[in-house]
């Protein structure tokens, strides 16, 4: 350090040409080998790269503050493999926000909602001095700074979970295990921008229909998450943060069974009403036959006035559909098909041109359902060279 310099060096990140960084927080300054900083008129020695690698002098990072030893500017820590982690990064805890059974019978699927809370946010880095002073925050993924100099948002782009300090924003379900590690999806439509106050209702998983029919809206009624997709998890870590900052939440088969059991206890009057909210477009699970003290909770679209009563409920009354419906694709569609749940399983029917329009027939004959139930027909159609997916509902019986 030059004599009379206004600052001292508290931390040095020394890069090798092929080996990554080594973080130094104490220094051999000739007087002692554990000096907490490099003060003016001092020279630190033995700042080497890892192993026998040569130092890449053009990429050295130096962190400075005042001459006080009590307040050190050491914002980074050593990570494995020559990586460096930033300590002043948010810790984002994903949460399970909602769960429910599809309100459209006989899909027998689930809708899952996620949220997140903030365990740690950016804080000012104050250096002990007379008077104390605060160093500015630096993070290229942070934005929308408030009057206090603290960013209110952080960007965590989607990325599958991997070791290291890089970001992670990954929704996983069991199906990805069968696709292999080279085909794992990072994009499930989950949020990428996170707010300092958290968001308890941030994301509906597998919401296939939206207000614009695009398949990306959060208000869809259709749900295509089954028990075979479990476990489902959401993992989040900002970049470049230590691996211990990674947080995740999951829904396992055991947790789903415990959730169902808690609703059954509520129906029997032997337990409280579960507090986890139902996801939009979903109902509470169907009660098992027996003595019912509290009735199930249904989606608002089909809800009626509910009063507590004591009754004996057998298996729900069913009806058998005899309907066939013809689905007409959009006028400019030049290719398409429909997919629906028939009496003997899922069927896909190719659309054929009739009367100048592409049409396909859905046969619901023999489908057993509760009276008043609706069936979903997924419509795939190609318009102007692009494929579009929408859903249509038809009453079964």
C-alpha positions in Angstrom: 0.0 0.0 0.0 1.2 3.5 -0.8 2.1 5.7 2.3 -0.8 8.0 3.3 -3.5 6.0 1.4 -7.0 6.8 2.7 -8.0 3.1 2.9 -6.8 -0.3 3.8 -7.2 -3.6 2.0 -9.4 -6.1 3.9 -9.9 -8.9 1.4 -8.1 -10.0 -1.7 -9.4 -12.5 -4.3 -6.4 -14.0 -6.1 -7.3 -15.9 -9.4 -5.2 -18.6 -11.0 -5.1 -18.7 -14.8 -6.8 -22.2 -14.7 -7.7 -22.8 -11.1 -10.2 -20.2 -10.0 -10.0 -17.9 -7.0 -8.4 -18.1 -3.6 -9.8 -15.8 -0.9 -7.4 -14.0 1.5 -8.8 -12.3 4.7 -5.5 -12.2 6.7 -2.1 -11.3 5.3 1.6 -11.7 5.9 2.7 -8.1 6.0 6.3 -8.7 7.3 5.4 -7.7 10.9 2.9 -10.5 11.6 1.6 -13.3 9.4 -2.1 -12.8 10.4 -2.6 -9.1 9.9 -6.4 -8.5 9.3 -5.7 -5.9 6.6 -3.0 -4.3 4.5 -2.5 -0.7 5.8 -0.6 2.1 4.1 3.1 1.6 3.9 2.6 -2.2 4.2 3.3 -4.9 1.7 1.5 -8.3 1.8 3.5 -11.3 0.5 2.7 -14.9 -0.4 -0.6 -14.2 -2.1 -0.5 -17.2 -4.3 -3.0 -18.9 -6.6 -4.2 -22.5 -5.8 -1.6 -25.2 -6.2 1.2 -24.3 -8.6 -1.0 -22.2 -10.9 0.2 -18.8 -12.1 -1.7 -15.8 -10.9 -3.9 -14.0 -13.4 -3.0 -10.5 -12.3 -5.6 -8.8 -14.5 -8.5 -10.4 -12.6 -7.4 -9.8 -9.0 -10.3 -8.4 -6.8 -9.5 -6.1 -3.9 -12.0 -5.1 -1.1 -11.2 -2.0 0.9 -12.4 0.1 3.8 -10.9 2.4 6.4 -7.9 1.6 8.7 -10.0 0.2 11.6 -9.4 -3.5 12.2 -12.9 -3.9 13.9 -14.9 -3.3 10.8 -13.7 -5.4 7.9 -15.0 -5.4 4.3 -15.1 -9.1 3.6 -18.1 -9.7 1.4 -16.9 -13.0 -0.2 -16.0 -16.4 1.0 -14.2 -19.3 -0.5 -16.3 -22.0 -2.2 -15.3 -25.3 -3.6 -13.5 -25.6 -7.0 -12.0 -22.2 -6.9 -15.4 -20.5 -6.8 -16.2 -17.4 -4.7 -19.6 -16.9 -3.0 -21.1 -13.5 -2.0 -22.3 -13.5 1.6 -24.7 -10.5 1.2 -27.3 -12.3 -0.9 -30.9 -13.0 -0.2 -32.1 -16.3 1.2 -35.5 -17.1 -0.3 -37.6 -19.9 1.3 -40.2 -21.4 -1.0 -43.4 -22.5 0.7 -46.4 -24.7 -0.1 -49.2 -22.2 -0.4 -52.3 -24.2 -1.6 -53.4 -27.7 -2.5 -56.6 -29.2 -3.8 -58.3 -31.9 -5.8 -59.5 -31.0 -9.3 -63.1 -29.7 -9.3 -63.6 -31.3 -12.7 -64.5 -35.0 -12.4 -63.4 -37.6 -13.3 -59.8 -36.1 -13.7 -58.6 -37.2 -10.2 -55.7 -34.8 -10.3 -54.3 -32.1 -8.0 -53.4 -28.5 -8.2 -50.5 -27.2 -6.1 -49.7 -23.6 -5.3 -46.3 -22.3 -4.1 -45.3 -19.1 -2.4 -42.1 -17.8 -0.8 -40.8 -15.9 2.3 -37.6 -14.0 2.8 -35.3 -15.5 5.4 -32.5 -13.0 4.6 -32.4 -9.8 2.5 -29.8 -7.3 1.5 -28.5 -5.2 4.4 -26.2 -2.2 4.5 -22.6 -3.1 5.1 -21.5 -0.6 7.8 -17.8 -0.2 8.6 -16.8 0.7 12.2 -15.2 4.1 12.2 -15.7 7.5 13.8 -18.3 8.2 12.4 -19.3 4.8 10.9 -19.8 4.7 7.1 -21.8 2.4 4.8 -20.5 0.8 1.6 -22.8 0.7 -1.4 -24.4 -2.6 -2.3 -23.3 -4.3 -5.6 -25.3 -7.1 -7.2 -26.1 -7.1 -10.9 -29.2 -9.1 -10.3 -30.6 -6.6 -7.7 -32.8 -3.7 -8.9 -35.4 -1.1 -7.9 -33.4 0.5 -5.1 -35.3 2.3 -2.3 -34.5 5.6 -0.7 -32.4 3.7 1.9 -30.1 2.3 -0.9 -31.5 -1.2 -0.5 -32.8 -3.0 -3.6 -36.4 -4.2 -3.3 -36.2 -6.9 -6.0 -33.8 -9.6 -7.1 -33.7 -11.6 -10.3 -33.1 -15.3 -10.1 -33.5 -16.7 -13.6 -34.6 -20.3 -14.0 -31.9 -22.9 -13.8 -31.8 -26.6 -12.7 -30.2 -27.5 -9.4 -26.5 -28.1 -9.6 -23.6 -27.8 -7.1 -21.8 -24.5 -6.8 -22.5 -20.9 -6.2 -24.5 -20.1 -9.4 -28.3 -19.5 -9.2 -30.9 -22.2 -8.8 -34.6 -21.7 -9.6 -35.9 -25.2 -10.3 -39.2 -27.0 -10.2 -38.7 -30.8 -10.1 -41.2 -33.6 -10.4 -40.7 -37.4 -10.6 -41.3 -37.4 -14.3 -38.0 -35.6 -14.9 -36.1 -38.6 -13.4 -37.2 -40.7 -16.3 -36.1 -38.0 -18.9 -32.5 -38.3 -17.8 -30.1 -35.6 -16.5 -29.6 -34.1 -20.0 -33.3 -33.4 -20.5 -34.2 -31.9 -17.1 -36.5 -28.9 -17.5 -35.8 -25.6 -15.9 -38.8 -23.8 -17.2 -42.0 -24.7 -15.5 -43.3 -21.2 -15.6 -42.2 -20.4 -12.0 -41.4 -16.8 -11.0 -38.0 -15.3 -11.7 -38.3 -11.9 -9.9 -38.5 -12.0 -6.1 -39.6 -9.1 -3.7 -38.0 -8.2 -0.4 -41.4 -8.7 1.4 -42.0 -12.2 0.0 -45.1 -13.5 -1.8 -47.3 -16.1 -0.1 -49.2 -16.8 -3.4 -46.5 -16.7 -6.1 -47.1 -19.6 -8.4 -49.7 -22.2 -9.4 -47.9 -25.3 -10.7 -49.2 -26.9 -14.0 -51.9 -24.2 -14.6 -52.7 -25.2 -18.1 -55.4 -22.7 -18.9 -55.4 -19.0 -18.4 -57.6 -16.0 -19.0 -56.2 -15.7 -22.5 -56.1 -19.4 -23.3 -52.4 -19.3 -23.7 -51.7 -22.0 -21.1 -49.5 -19.7 -19.0 -52.1 -17.9 -16.9 -52.5 -18.5 -13.2 -56.3 -18.9 -13.1 -56.8 -22.2 -14.9 -59.3 -24.8 -13.7 -57.6 -27.8 -15.2 -55.0 -29.7 -13.2 -52.7 -32.3 -14.5 -50.5 -33.1 -11.5 -51.1 -36.7 -10.3 -49.8 -38.8 -7.4 -47.4 -40.3 -9.9 -45.7 -36.9 -10.3 -44.7 -36.8 -6.6 -42.5 -35.7 -5.1 -42.7 -32.1 -6.5 -40.2 -29.6 -5.2 -39.2 -26.0 -5.7 -35.5 -25.0 -5.1 -34.3 -21.4 -5.0 -30.8 -19.8 -4.5 -29.6 -16.4 -5.7 -26.3 -16.0 -7.5 -23.4 -16.3 -6.6 -24.4 -17.4 -3.1 -23.0 -20.1 -0.9 -24.6 -23.6 -1.3 -26.0 -23.3 2.3 -28.2 -20.5 1.1 -30.2 -23.0 -1.0 -33.8 -23.4 0.2 -36.5 -25.8 -1.1 -40.0 -27.0 -0.4 -41.6 -30.3 -1.6 -44.8 -32.2 -1.6 -44.2 -36.0 -1.1 -46.6 -38.9 -1.3 -46.6 -39.2 2.5 -47.4 -35.5 2.9 -50.3 -35.8 0.4 -51.7 -38.8 2.3 -51.4 -36.9 5.6 -53.2 -33.9 4.0 -56.0 -36.3 2.9 -56.2 -37.9 6.4 -56.5 -34.5 8.0 -59.6 -33.7 5.8 -61.1 -37.1 6.6 -60.7 -36.4 10.3 -62.4 -33.0 9.8 -65.3 -34.6 8.0 -65.8 -37.1 10.9 -65.6 -34.3 13.4 -62.4 -35.7 15.1 -60.0 -33.0 13.9 -59.9 -29.3 13.0 -60.4 -28.0 9.5 -57.0 -28.1 7.7 -55.5 -24.6 7.4 -53.7 -25.1 4.1 -55.8 -23.2 1.5 -57.4 -25.0 -1.4 -55.9 -24.0 -4.8 -58.1 -22.1 -7.2 -60.2 -24.5 -9.3 -60.0 -27.3 -6.8 -62.0 -29.0 -4.0 -61.2 -30.7 -0.8 -60.7 -34.5 -1.2 -63.9 -36.5 -1.4 -65.0 -38.0 2.0 -64.9 -41.7 2.6 -68.1 -43.4 3.4 -69.2 -43.1 7.0 -70.5 -40.6 9.5 -70.0 -37.1 8.3 -70.0 -34.1 10.7 -68.7 -31.5 8.2 -69.3 -31.3 4.5 -66.5 -31.0 1.9 -65.4 -27.7 0.6 -66.0 -27.1 -3.1 -64.6 -24.7 -5.7 -66.6 -21.4 -5.8 -67.9 -22.2 -9.3 -69.9 -25.1 -8.0 -70.2 -24.1 -4.3 -73.6 -24.1 -2.6 -74.5 -22.9 0.9 -72.7 -25.2 3.4 -74.0 -25.8 6.9 -72.7 -28.2 9.5 -74.8 -31.3 9.9 -74.7 -34.9 11.1 -75.5 -37.5 8.4 -74.4 -40.8 7.2 -73.0 -40.7 3.7 -72.6 -43.7 1.4 -70.5 -43.6 -1.7 -71.4 -40.4 -3.8 -74.3 -40.8 -6.3 -73.0 -41.3 -9.8 -74.4 -41.0 -13.3 -73.2 -42.5 -16.6 -72.8 -40.1 -19.5 -74.3 -40.9 -22.9 -73.0 -37.7 -24.6 -71.0 -37.3 -27.7 -69.8 -33.8 -28.5 -68.4 -32.3 -31.7 -65.5 -29.9 -31.2 -64.9 -27.3 -33.9 -61.5 -25.8 -34.3 -60.8 -22.2 -35.2 -61.6 -21.1 -38.8 -58.0 -20.5 -39.7 -56.7 -23.7 -38.1 -55.1 -26.0 -40.7 -54.2 -29.0 -38.4 -55.3 -30.2 -35.0 -56.5 -32.8 -32.6 -58.4 -33.2 -29.3 -57.5 -35.2 -26.2 -59.9 -36.2 -23.5 -60.7 -38.8 -20.8 -63.1 -41.4 -22.2 -64.6 -44.4 -20.5 -61.7 -46.6 -21.3 -58.9 -44.1 -20.7 -57.4 -41.1 -22.4 -58.1 -40.7 -26.1 -56.6 -38.6 -28.8 -58.7 -37.9 -31.9 -57.3 -36.2 -35.1 -59.4 -33.4 -36.4 -60.8 -33.8 -39.9 -62.2 -31.2 -42.3 -66.0 -31.1 -42.5 -68.0 -28.2 -44.0 -64.9 -26.1 -44.5 -63.8 -26.4 -40.8 -61.6 -28.8 -38.8 -63.8 -30.9 -36.4 -63.3 -33.8 -34.0 -65.8 -35.8 -31.9 -65.4 -36.6 -28.2 -67.2 -39.7 -27.1 -68.1 -39.6 -23.3 -70.5 -42.6 -23.4 -69.9 -44.8 -20.4 -68.0 -42.2 -18.4 -69.1 -42.4 -14.7 -69.3 -39.1 -12.9 -71.1 -37.2 -10.2 -74.3 -35.4 -11.5 -73.5 -32.0 -12.8 -69.8 -32.8 -13.6 -67.9 -31.4 -16.5 -65.3 -33.1 -18.7 -62.3 -31.3 -20.1 -61.3 -31.6 -23.8 -57.8 -30.3 -24.6 -57.7 -28.8 -28.1 -54.4 -28.7 -30.0 -54.5 -26.6 -33.2 -52.0 -25.2 -35.6 -52.5 -21.6 -36.7 -50.1 -19.6 -38.8 -47.4 -22.2 -38.3 -47.6 -22.3 -34.5 -49.3 -24.8 -32.2 -51.8 -23.5 -29.6 -53.4 -25.4 -26.7 -56.8 -24.6 -25.2 -59.3 -26.4 -23.0 -63.1 -26.7 -23.4 -65.5 -28.0 -20.8 -68.6 -30.1 -21.5 -71.2 -31.3 -19.1 -71.3 -35.0 -18.8 -74.7 -35.7 -17.2 
